[in-house]
Amino acid sequence: MTERANGTGEKVRVVVVGGGTAGWMTAAGLAGLLPAACTVTLVESEAIGIVGVGEATLPHLRLYLERLGIDEAAFMAATEATYKLGIEFRDFGRVGDRYIHPFGTYGRPLSGVAFHHYWLRRAQAGAVPPIGAFSAGVTAAEQRRFERPGADPNDPTTSFGYAYQFDATRFAPFMRDWAEARGVKRIEGRIVAVERERDTVRAVTLDDGSRIEGDLFIDCSGFRSLLLGDALDEPWEDWSHWLPCDRAVAVPCASPDGPTEPFTRATAMPAGWRWRIPLRHRVGNGYVYASGHASDDEAAAALLAGLDGAALAEPRFLRFRAGRRRRSWAGNVVAVGLASGFLEPLESTSIYLVQAAITALVEHFPDGRVAAVDRDGFNAAIDAEYDRIRDFLILHYHATTRDDSSFWNHVRTMTIPDTLADKLALWRGSGQVSKYSHGLFLEPSWVAVYLGQGIVPTGWDPRADVPEAGGLDRALGSLARAIGDRVAAMPLHDAALARLA
């Protein structure tokens, strides 16, 4: 984008192309956080459908809502949301295995040494409960209980986070109402032409002949990537050799009798995995699979056979490929969401990546012109997010002993990225988790999946050998009991949801 000729410091004219979750979250974020810096126009066509199946989230969405001043209870009511304490994984390491990846920590550090090192030392002697007993989030999820955590992050009985499970088809309209009330202009229409000059988009033309000019264009057009992919021809980096699932079939079903789980479930299947997301009014279900290992008909049949309630719609199929654009910001076009890249929802990261892009854009928002340093800073931040999530997802597949299908044989034996291989080697030898300051999934998340899928290191931090064994066992037992007592005092998840109403 070139500097405007009048040099008067006018607001940046932002044009968001595409609605849905990505479009309306972006429009709302810019209108709410940068009202003095930009005007926001969103172009969408009712004739173009949205993906609308990203029903499980990470705790970061709470921060987005809080930052915009959106009331949690109003949001949850509008989207039929339930609380989420983590993700339960079944049959990933071996058939019959299960573990919960929680939002929160295990225990607390001692003398600067992470808790899991002490647990590893005593677990080798068979002297401690499973590591999930030292997580308030895991314990509450197992008992179907929920209460907002306390304010002290160092208290292991309250050091957990939570997210939401909601109806994605209701989230975008909720954000649209919020954004339009704060000045976002919506234009209905289908884009038929993109006017560009080298790497700069000047305007888009709609099917009714109208022309919309802008200074900064946000591509939220989904898998089409209308601006960044089609108009600017930004190259695609394909990761399907590491993440071979390229299809999904989704269907909602009626909620079964019994308590509503405050967690999402991912169950390994012969050609991928299936999700189960409990909402207030129904359950979301889907099967993410590799088309080279299962047909559409086989996947749909397997999904329908495993529902725990009556199907409420016909199965819906999606096609995708894992990877990202080489740059998410090129010229004056910023891609957000599926227009930027796609990573399957195994760890509920889709909406997080939208939010990460919004945050990075706000931090690097242009002042009159797009500066290379802002564009480069944005791209570096988004690249780090995608790359680290990619490695974490690959871990779930590669860290398995399953050999019961061609799919699991492939992912178990495939060559993995050097970045993940290095992380695995470090963990196996010393129990250490690679540290980084930017990107998703910090130490407790890696510990959850490593141990949950049977990768037990041969060593641990030598400082964990200092405490006397008997005293350490008593301290660990006391901590597990304190967490258990704290969780037992929590209301059931359904009772917590009823209080919202």
C-alpha positions as CSV (number, residue, x, y, z in Angstrom):
1,M,0.0,0.0,0.0
2,T,1.4,3.4,-0.9
3,E,1.0,6.5,1.2
4,R,-2.1,8.4,0.5
5,A,-1.5,11.5,-1.6
6,N,-3.1,13.9,0.8
7,G,-1.0,12.8,3.7
8,T,-3.6,13.9,6.2
9,G,-3.5,10.8,8.3
10,E,-6.9,9.6,7.4
11,K,-8.2,6.3,8.7
12,V,-7.0,3.2,6.9
13,R,-9.8,1.8,4.8
14,V,-9.9,-2.0,5.6
15,V,-11.9,-4.3,3.4
16,V,-12.6,-7.7,4.8
17,V,-13.4,-10.2,2.1
18,G,-15.6,-13.0,3.4
19,G,-17.7,-13.4,6.5
20,G,-18.0,-16.5,8.7
21,T,-16.0,-16.9,11.9
22,A,-12.8,-15.5,10.5
23,G,-14.3,-12.6,8.8
24,W,-16.5,-11.4,11.6
25,M,-14.0,-12.0,14.3
26,T,-11.5,-9.9,12.3
27,A,-14.0,-7.1,11.6
28,A,-15.0,-7.0,15.3
29,G,-11.4,-7.1,16.5
30,L,-10.4,-4.2,14.3
31,A,-13.5,-2.2,15.1
32,G,-13.2,-2.8,18.8
33,L,-9.5,-2.4,19.2
34,L,-8.5,0.2,16.5
35,P,-11.6,2.4,16.1
36,A,-9.5,5.5,15.6
37,A,-7.1,3.9,13.1
38,C,-9.4,2.3,10.5
39,T,-12.8,2.0,9.0
40,V,-14.0,-1.6,8.3
41,T,-16.1,-2.8,5.4
42,L,-17.0,-6.5,5.1
43,V,-18.0,-8.1,1.8
44,E,-19.8,-11.5,1.9
45,S,-22.3,-13.4,-0.1
46,E,-25.1,-15.4,1.4
47,A,-24.9,-17.7,-1.6
48,I,-21.4,-18.8,-0.5
49,G,-21.5,-21.3,2.4
50,I,-19.2,-21.3,5.3
51,V,-17.3,-24.2,6.9
52,G,-19.0,-23.7,10.2
53,V,-17.9,-26.9,12.0
54,G,-15.1,-25.5,14.3
55,E,-17.1,-26.0,17.5
56,A,-14.3,-26.6,20.0
57,T,-11.9,-23.8,21.1
58,L,-8.9,-23.0,23.3
59,P,-8.8,-20.7,26.4
60,H,-7.4,-17.9,24.3
61,L,-10.9,-17.2,22.9
62,R,-11.9,-16.0,26.4
63,L,-9.2,-13.4,26.2
64,Y,-10.5,-12.2,22.9
65,L,-14.0,-11.8,24.2
66,E,-12.8,-10.1,27.4
67,R,-10.6,-7.7,25.4
68,L,-13.6,-6.6,23.4
69,G,-15.8,-6.4,26.5
70,I,-18.1,-9.1,25.4
71,D,-20.2,-10.7,28.2
72,E,-19.4,-14.3,28.6
73,A,-22.9,-15.3,29.6
74,A,-24.4,-13.5,26.6
75,F,-22.0,-15.2,24.3
76,M,-22.6,-18.7,25.8
77,A,-26.4,-18.2,25.6
78,A,-26.3,-17.1,22.0
79,T,-24.1,-20.0,20.9
80,E,-25.5,-22.8,23.1
81,A,-22.0,-23.1,24.6
82,T,-20.7,-25.5,27.2
83,Y,-17.5,-25.3,29.1
84,K,-14.4,-27.1,28.0
85,L,-11.5,-28.2,30.3
86,G,-9.5,-30.1,27.7
87,I,-9.5,-32.9,25.1
88,E,-9.8,-36.6,25.8
89,F,-7.8,-38.8,23.4
90,R,-8.8,-42.4,23.0
91,D,-6.8,-45.2,21.2
92,F,-4.0,-43.0,19.9
93,G,-1.0,-44.6,21.5
94,R,-2.5,-48.0,21.6
95,V,-6.1,-49.3,21.3
96,G,-7.6,-49.0,24.7
97,D,-5.5,-46.1,25.9
98,R,-7.1,-42.8,27.0
99,Y,-5.8,-39.6,28.4
100,I,-6.9,-36.0,28.8
101,H,-4.8,-33.1,27.5
102,P,-5.9,-30.4,30.0
103,F,-5.8,-26.6,29.9
104,G,-3.5,-26.0,32.8
105,T,-0.5,-27.3,34.7
106,Y,0.5,-30.5,36.6
107,G,1.4,-29.8,40.2
108,R,3.8,-27.0,40.7
109,P,7.6,-26.5,40.3
110,L,9.9,-27.2,43.2
111,S,13.3,-25.5,43.4
112,G,13.0,-24.4,39.8
113,V,12.4,-27.9,38.6
114,A,9.1,-28.7,36.7
115,F,6.7,-31.0,38.6
116,H,6.8,-33.8,36.0
117,H,10.4,-34.6,36.8
118,Y,9.6,-35.4,40.4
119,W,6.6,-37.5,39.1
120,L,8.8,-39.3,36.6
121,R,11.2,-40.3,39.4
122,R,8.6,-41.7,41.7
123,A,6.5,-43.2,38.8
124,Q,9.4,-45.4,37.9
125,A,9.1,-46.9,41.4
126,G,5.4,-47.3,41.1
127,A,4.8,-44.9,44.1
128,V,2.5,-42.3,42.6
129,P,-1.0,-42.0,41.0
130,P,-1.3,-41.2,37.2
131,I,-0.1,-37.7,36.4
132,G,-3.7,-36.6,35.7
133,A,-4.4,-36.8,39.4
134,F,-2.1,-33.8,39.8
135,S,-4.1,-31.7,37.4
136,A,-7.3,-30.0,38.6
137,G,-8.4,-29.7,35.0
138,V,-8.1,-33.4,34.4
139,T,-9.7,-34.3,37.7
140,A,-12.7,-32.0,37.1
141,A,-13.1,-33.2,33.6
142,E,-13.2,-36.9,34.8
143,Q,-15.9,-36.0,37.3
144,R,-17.9,-33.8,34.9
145,R,-17.5,-30.9,37.2
146,F,-16.8,-27.2,36.5
147,E,-16.1,-24.0,38.4
148,R,-14.1,-21.0,37.2
149,P,-10.5,-21.3,38.5
150,G,-9.3,-19.1,41.4
151,A,-7.1,-16.1,41.0
152,D,-3.8,-17.6,42.2
153,P,-1.9,-19.2,39.3
154,N,0.5,-20.8,41.7
155,D,-2.2,-22.7,43.5
156,P,-2.2,-26.2,41.9
157,T,-5.7,-26.8,43.0
158,T,-6.9,-23.9,40.8
159,S,-4.2,-23.6,38.2
160,F,-6.3,-24.7,35.2
161,G,-8.0,-22.9,32.3
162,Y,-11.1,-23.4,30.4
163,A,-12.5,-22.8,26.9
164,Y,-15.8,-23.3,25.2
165,Q,-17.7,-25.7,23.0
166,F,-20.3,-23.9,20.9
167,D,-22.4,-23.9,17.8
168,A,-20.2,-22.4,15.1
169,T,-23.1,-21.5,12.9
170,R,-24.3,-19.1,15.7
171,F,-21.0,-17.6,16.5
172,A,-20.5,-15.6,13.3
173,P,-24.0,-14.0,13.5
174,F,-23.3,-13.1,17.1
175,M,-20.0,-11.4,16.2
176,R,-21.7,-9.7,13.2
177,D,-24.3,-8.1,15.4
178,W,-21.5,-6.9,17.7
179,A,-19.3,-5.6,14.9
180,E,-22.1,-3.8,13.0
181,A,-23.2,-2.0,16.2
182,R,-19.6,-0.6,16.3
183,G,-19.6,0.8,12.8
184,V,-18.6,-2.1,10.6
185,K,-20.3,-1.8,7.2
186,R,-21.5,-5.0,5.6
187,I,-22.0,-5.3,1.8
188,E,-23.8,-8.3,0.3
189,G,-22.3,-9.5,-3.0
190,R,-20.1,-12.0,-4.7
191,I,-16.7,-10.8,-5.9
192,V,-16.2,-11.3,-9.6
193,A,-13.0,-9.3,-10.2
194,V,-10.0,-8.2,-8.3
195,E,-8.2,-5.0,-9.5
196,R,-4.5,-5.1,-8.7
197,E,-1.3,-3.3,-9.4
198,R,1.7,-5.6,-9.0
199,D,1.4,-6.9,-5.4
200,T,-1.2,-4.3,-4.4
201,V,-5.0,-4.8,-4.5
202,R,-6.7,-1.6,-5.4
203,A,-10.4,-2.7,-5.4
204,V,-12.8,-5.6,-5.8
205,T,-15.8,-5.6,-8.1
206,L,-19.1,-7.3,-7.2
207,D,-21.5,-9.2,-9.3
208,D,-23.9,-6.2,-9.3
209,G,-21.1,-4.0,-10.8
210,S,-20.2,-2.1,-7.7
211,R,-16.5,-1.4,-7.0
212,I,-15.1,-1.3,-3.5
213,E,-11.7,0.4,-2.9
214,G,-9.5,-0.2,0.1
215,D,-6.0,0.4,1.5
216,L,-5.7,-2.9,3.4
217,F,-7.6,-6.1,2.3
218,I,-8.2,-9.0,4.7
219,D,-8.7,-12.2,2.9
220,C,-11.2,-14.3,4.9
221,S,-12.5,-16.2,1.8
222,G,-11.8,-19.6,3.2
223,F,-10.2,-22.4,1.2
224,R,-10.7,-20.3,-2.0
225,S,-8.1,-17.7,-0.8
226,L,-9.5,-15.4,-3.3
227,L,-7.0,-12.5,-2.8
228,L,-3.8,-14.0,-1.4
229,G,-4.0,-17.3,-3.3
230,D,-5.8,-16.4,-6.5
231,A,-5.1,-12.7,-7.1
232,L,-1.5,-12.5,-5.7
233,D,-0.6,-16.2,-6.4
234,E,1.1,-16.6,-3.0
235,P,2.7,-20.1,-3.1
236,W,1.3,-23.0,-1.0
237,E,3.5,-25.0,1.4
238,D,2.1,-28.5,1.4
239,W,2.3,-30.5,4.6
240,S,0.1,-33.5,3.6
241,H,3.1,-35.9,3.6
242,W,3.1,-35.4,7.4
243,L,-0.6,-34.8,8.0
244,P,-2.3,-37.0,5.4
245,C,-5.9,-36.5,6.5
246,D,-7.6,-34.6,3.7
247,R,-11.3,-35.2,4.3
248,A,-13.9,-34.8,7.0
249,V,-17.5,-35.8,7.3
250,A,-19.6,-34.1,10.0
251,V,-23.1,-34.7,11.4
252,P,-24.9,-33.4,14.6
253,C,-26.8,-35.8,16.8
254,A,-29.3,-35.6,19.7
255,S,-27.7,-35.3,23.1
256,P,-27.8,-38.6,25.1
257,D,-29.2,-38.9,28.6
258,G,-26.6,-38.3,31.3
259,P,-24.2,-35.6,32.3
260,T,-22.7,-33.1,29.7
261,E,-19.0,-33.6,29.4
262,P,-16.9,-30.5,29.9
263,F,-14.4,-31.7,27.3
264,T,-14.0,-32.6,23.7
265,R,-13.3,-36.2,22.7
266,A,-11.0,-37.4,19.9
267,T,-11.1,-41.1,19.2
268,A,-8.6,-42.7,16.8
269,M,-10.1,-44.5,13.8
270,P,-8.7,-46.8,11.2
271,A,-8.1,-43.9,8.7
272,G,-7.8,-40.9,11.1
273,W,-9.9,-39.8,14.1
274,R,-13.4,-38.8,15.1
275,W,-14.5,-35.9,17.2
276,R,-17.3,-35.6,19.7
277,I,-18.3,-32.1,21.0
278,P,-21.1,-31.8,23.5
279,L,-23.2,-28.6,23.3
280,R,-26.3,-27.6,25.2
281,H,-28.8,-28.5,22.5
282,R,-27.0,-31.3,20.6
283,V,-23.6,-33.1,20.1
284,G,-21.3,-32.3,17.2
285,N,-19.6,-35.3,15.6
286,G,-17.1,-35.7,12.7
287,Y,-14.6,-38.1,11.2
288,V,-11.3,-36.6,9.9
289,Y,-9.8,-39.1,7.6
290,A,-7.2,-39.7,4.8
291,S,-8.9,-40.4,1.5
292,G,-6.1,-42.7,0.5
293,H,-7.1,-45.0,3.4
294,A,-10.9,-44.8,3.5
295,S,-13.6,-43.9,1.0
296,D,-16.3,-41.2,1.7
297,D,-18.9,-43.9,2.1
298,E,-16.8,-45.9,4.5
299,A,-16.1,-42.8,6.6
300,A,-19.7,-41.7,6.7
301,A,-20.9,-45.2,7.7
302,A,-18.3,-45.4,10.5
303,L,-19.3,-42.0,11.8
304,L,-23.0,-42.8,11.8
305,A,-22.5,-46.2,13.4
306,G,-20.8,-44.5,16.4
307,L,-23.3,-41.8,17.2
308,D,-24.7,-41.8,20.7
309,G,-27.9,-40.1,19.7
310,A,-30.2,-39.8,16.6
311,A,-28.6,-38.0,13.7
312,L,-30.1,-34.5,13.2
313,A,-28.9,-33.9,9.6
314,E,-27.4,-35.6,6.6
315,P,-23.6,-36.1,6.7
316,R,-21.7,-33.1,5.4
317,F,-18.4,-33.7,3.6
318,L,-15.4,-31.3,3.6
319,R,-12.2,-31.5,1.6
320,F,-8.9,-29.8,2.6
321,R,-5.2,-30.2,2.6
322,A,-2.7,-29.5,5.4
323,G,-0.3,-26.6,4.9
324,R,-0.1,-22.8,4.7
325,R,0.7,-20.0,2.3
326,R,4.4,-19.2,2.2
327,R,3.4,-15.7,3.5
328,S,0.1,-14.8,5.2
329,W,0.7,-11.1,4.5
330,A,1.8,-10.1,0.9
331,G,1.5,-6.6,-0.5
332,N,-1.5,-5.1,1.1
333,V,-3.4,-8.4,1.6
334,V,-3.5,-10.2,4.9
335,A,-5.0,-13.7,4.9
336,V,-6.8,-14.8,8.1
337,G,-8.1,-18.3,8.8
338,L,-8.5,-20.9,6.0
339,A,-7.3,-18.4,3.4
340,S,-3.9,-18.5,5.2
341,G,-3.6,-22.2,5.8
342,F,-5.2,-25.2,7.3
343,L,-4.3,-27.6,10.1
344,E,-6.9,-30.2,11.1
345,P,-8.9,-29.6,14.3
346,L,-7.3,-32.3,16.4
347,E,-6.3,-29.8,19.0
348,S,-9.0,-27.2,18.3
349,T,-6.6,-24.7,16.9
350,S,-8.6,-23.3,14.0
351,I,-10.2,-20.3,15.8
352,Y,-7.0,-19.8,17.8
353,L,-5.1,-19.2,14.5
354,V,-7.8,-16.7,13.5
355,Q,-7.3,-14.9,16.8
356,A,-3.5,-15.1,16.5
357,A,-3.7,-13.4,13.1
358,I,-5.9,-10.7,14.5
359,T,-3.6,-10.0,17.4
360,A,-0.5,-9.9,15.2
361,L,-2.3,-7.6,12.7
362,V,-3.3,-5.2,15.5
363,E,0.3,-5.2,16.7
364,H,1.6,-4.5,13.2
365,F,-1.2,-2.4,11.9
366,P,0.0,0.1,9.2
367,D,0.1,3.8,9.9
368,G,-0.5,5.3,6.4
369,R,1.6,2.7,4.5
370,V,2.5,-0.9,4.8
371,A,6.0,-1.1,6.1
372,A,8.2,-4.1,5.4
373,V,9.1,-4.4,9.0
374,D,5.4,-4.8,10.0
375,R,4.7,-7.2,7.2
376,D,7.8,-9.3,8.1
377,G,7.0,-9.2,11.8
378,F,3.4,-10.4,11.2
379,N,4.6,-13.2,8.9
380,A,7.2,-14.4,11.3
381,A,4.7,-14.6,14.1
382,I,2.1,-16.5,12.1
383,D,4.7,-18.8,10.6
384,A,5.8,-19.7,14.2
385,E,2.2,-20.5,15.1
386,Y,1.6,-22.8,12.2
387,D,5.0,-24.5,12.4
388,R,4.7,-25.4,16.1
389,I,1.1,-26.5,15.9
390,R,2.1,-28.7,12.9
391,D,4.7,-30.4,15.0
392,F,2.3,-30.9,17.9
393,L,-0.3,-32.5,15.7
394,I,2.2,-34.8,14.0
395,L,3.3,-36.0,17.4
396,H,-0.2,-37.4,18.1
397,Y,0.0,-39.6,15.0
398,H,3.7,-40.5,15.0
399,A,3.8,-41.4,18.8
400,T,1.9,-44.6,18.4
401,T,2.5,-48.4,18.5
402,R,-0.6,-49.1,16.4
403,D,0.0,-51.3,13.4
404,D,-3.7,-52.4,12.8
405,S,-4.3,-50.3,9.6
406,S,-2.4,-49.0,6.6
407,F,-3.0,-45.4,7.9
408,W,-1.4,-46.0,11.3
409,N,1.4,-47.9,9.8
410,H,2.2,-45.0,7.6
411,V,2.1,-42.2,10.3
412,R,4.0,-44.4,12.7
413,T,6.9,-45.0,10.3
414,M,7.0,-41.8,8.3
415,T,9.9,-39.3,8.4
416,I,9.0,-36.4,10.6
417,P,10.3,-32.8,10.6
418,D,13.7,-32.3,12.1
419,T,12.1,-29.8,14.6
420,L,9.9,-32.5,16.0
421,A,12.6,-35.2,15.9
422,D,14.8,-32.9,18.0
423,K,12.0,-32.4,20.5
424,L,11.4,-36.1,20.8
425,A,15.1,-36.9,21.3
426,L,15.4,-34.3,24.1
427,W,12.3,-35.7,25.9
428,R,13.3,-39.3,25.6
429,G,16.7,-38.8,27.0
430,S,16.1,-36.2,29.8
431,G,12.4,-35.6,30.3
432,Q,13.0,-32.0,29.1
433,V,10.5,-30.2,26.9
434,S,11.9,-27.8,24.3
435,K,11.2,-24.3,25.3
436,Y,10.1,-21.4,23.1
437,S,8.7,-18.0,23.9
438,H,6.3,-17.6,21.0
439,G,3.7,-20.0,19.7
440,L,1.0,-22.3,21.1
441,F,1.4,-25.4,23.4
442,L,3.8,-25.0,26.2
443,E,5.4,-27.5,28.5
444,P,2.3,-29.1,30.1
445,S,0.7,-29.8,26.7
446,W,3.7,-31.6,25.5
447,V,4.0,-33.6,28.7
448,A,0.3,-34.6,28.4
449,V,0.7,-36.1,24.9
450,Y,4.2,-37.6,25.5
451,L,3.1,-39.5,28.6
452,G,-0.5,-40.0,27.4
453,Q,0.8,-41.9,24.3
454,G,3.4,-43.9,26.1
455,I,6.6,-42.0,25.5
456,V,8.3,-42.3,28.9
457,P,11.8,-40.8,29.1
458,T,14.7,-42.7,30.4
459,G,15.9,-39.9,32.6
460,W,14.8,-36.7,34.4
461,D,16.3,-33.5,35.8
462,P,18.9,-34.7,38.4
463,R,17.7,-32.1,40.8
464,A,14.5,-34.1,41.2
465,D,16.7,-36.8,43.0
466,V,17.5,-34.4,45.9
467,P,14.3,-34.8,48.0
468,E,14.2,-37.9,50.2
469,A,11.8,-40.5,48.6
470,G,9.5,-40.9,51.6
471,G,9.0,-37.2,52.1
472,L,8.5,-36.7,48.4
473,D,5.8,-39.4,48.3
474,R,4.0,-37.8,51.2
475,A,4.1,-34.4,49.5
476,L,2.8,-35.8,46.3
477,G,0.0,-37.7,48.0
478,S,-1.0,-34.6,49.9
479,L,-1.1,-32.6,46.7
480,A,-3.3,-35.2,44.9
481,R,-5.7,-35.3,47.8
482,A,-5.9,-31.5,47.9
483,I,-6.8,-31.4,44.2
484,G,-9.3,-34.2,44.7
485,D,-11.0,-32.3,47.6
486,R,-11.0,-29.1,45.6
487,V,-12.7,-30.7,42.6
488,A,-15.2,-32.6,44.8
489,A,-16.5,-29.2,46.0
490,M,-17.1,-28.0,42.5
491,P,-20.7,-28.1,41.1
492,L,-21.4,-30.5,38.3
493,H,-20.9,-29.1,34.8
494,D,-24.7,-29.2,34.1
495,A,-25.3,-27.3,37.3
496,A,-22.8,-24.6,36.3
497,L,-24.5,-24.3,32.9
498,A,-27.9,-24.0,34.6
499,R,-26.6,-21.1,36.7
500,L,-25.8,-19.2,33.6
501,A,-29.4,-19.3,32.6
